[in-house]
């Protein structure tokens, strides 16, 4: 085995030996980078805290996930517990390891939130969470230190690019007529799907080592690995189409929703809205077929399109109808 890889495995085993008693804590920290957490926090921001920051965090998450999914396929590198049975899998993942999606999203999303909120205490909190989320991935045995470092680096680059491009892109997009805006939404969603096909095609001559799957299955028999998949691209492409389409409709029909309101209105918005998210996420996830594979991809795209549209437009329209909110 490569000496560098051995040193990384030794480091992970040392972390697990020293911090193994804090597994529950680190599982809680790693949840702050899970899809389920973002399905809670982004709607909360958009509906109840800041109607401008919520969509920005959502857009950053979507494009961070596009780049992360593409890079994972391009690097096609294993996770620690896939190649070393002595590494304890306190968590499990089916995708490739490099770069860490949790570390990348933490750097880009919490970094963006820190830039926008501009509170000293929040910036220190964001730094702490970025570091802890990265550390949690190593303690849980699902990432090498290099995966986390590259994830932080890519997240930082995406944050820098976002801050440079945000204003000119918004100006350009707002200058388009509605039909062209919807065309851009559809075309960019299809580009996300195409990027997945192209990257997967680029690694088509590479074969997944069978020992990776066997070792991973010993550590996490309930979660067999499936890294050579287009599912993440259909997830992100669908979410992007639904989310952007909803934002266009909101802005063209009178503007975004005012997030102020009484405690009863705020709690009503969140509870009704999240109930809709759960129905679409869990309910349709259980009902929609997953086989054959391309049919499953199509239903995945539809489900996440509906989730994105519900968050950005359908739920706010419902809140306005129920007098739980008003326009800005």
Buried (B, 14 or more C-beta within 10 A) or exposed (E): EEEEBEEBBEBBBEBBEEBEEEBEEBBEBBBBBBEEEBBBBBBBBBBBEBBEBBBBBBBBBBBBBBBBBBBBBBBBBBBBBBBBEEBBBBBBBBBBBBBBBBBBBBBBBBBBBBBBBEEEEBBEBBBEBBBBBBBBBBBBBBBBBBBBBBBBBBBBBBBEEBEEEBEEEEEEBEEEEEEEBBEBBEEBBEEBBEBBEEBBEEBEEEEBEEEBBEBBBEBBEEBEBEBBBBBBBBBBBBBBBBBBBBBBBBBEEEEBBEBEBEEEBBEBBBEBBBEBBEEBBEEBBEEBEEEEEEEBBBBBBBBBBBBBBBBBBBBBBBBBEEEBBEEE
